[in-house]
Amino acid sequence: MFYEALKDFNIAIEEEEEPTASYYLARGRCYACLSILTEAMKDLSIALNIDDSLQEAYIYRGKCAYLLGDNNLAFLDF
């Protein structure tokens, strides 16, 4: 039910007053599971800009970067 989850995360992100890294992380994971890798990379990068201690975001962004052929970013994230 990833598409339904994406709708919910879009609403949550739009309605929040201050950006929350966990929402972007969760939406990025949904995009990654749906193989929408460029959108996943964007959300995971936003999550890391908000909170650079999210190790899970580094792992998912590294996997997406690797699948997109960006070995340099993948190496840095892992």
N, C-alpha and C positions, 0 to 999 in steps of 0.2 A: 504494500500500500504506500509505496514511495511517492507517487504523484499526489495523493491526498495529504501526506506529510509535508510535501513541498508547499502546498497551498496554505497549510497551517503556519509553517515557518515564515512564509512571505507576509502573512497578516501580522504575526508576532513582531517581525523585524520592522514593518512599516509603522506599527503602533507604539513601539518603544521610544521613550524619550532620549535615552542614552544607549548607544550600541552595546550589545551583549555578545561577548565572544562565543558563548555556548550556543546561541541561536545560529550564528554563522557556521560554527563547527558542525552542528547537526544538519543544517541545510547542505553544506558542502559534502558531508558523508552521503546524504541522499542522492545528490548529483553524481557522486562517484559510483554509487551502487547502480545507477541508471546509465553509466558510461557516458555521462555528459561532463567530460573531464575538464574542459576549459572553464565552465561555470564552477565546477568543484574547486579548481585552482584559485579562482577569484575569491570565493567565499572562505576558503581555508587561509588564504593570505590575509584577508580582512580580519579573521579571527586571531591570527598571529600578530597582526598590527595592534590589536586591542590588548591581547594578553600573550606575550611571547613565551610564557611558561607552559603552554598547552602542548604537551608532548604528542598527544594523539593527533593534533593538527599537523605536526611535522611529519608524522608517519604517513598519514593519508595524502598530504601534499607531495611527499617524496614518491609515493606509489604512482600518483597521477602524473607527476613530472616524468617519471621513468617511462610510463606508458605513452606519453606524448613525445618522447625522444629527447627530453631536456635532461640529459645525464648530469650536467653540472649542478642544477638545482637539486636533483634527486640525491646526489652525493652530499651536498651541503645539508639537506634535511635529515639524512640518515647519519 
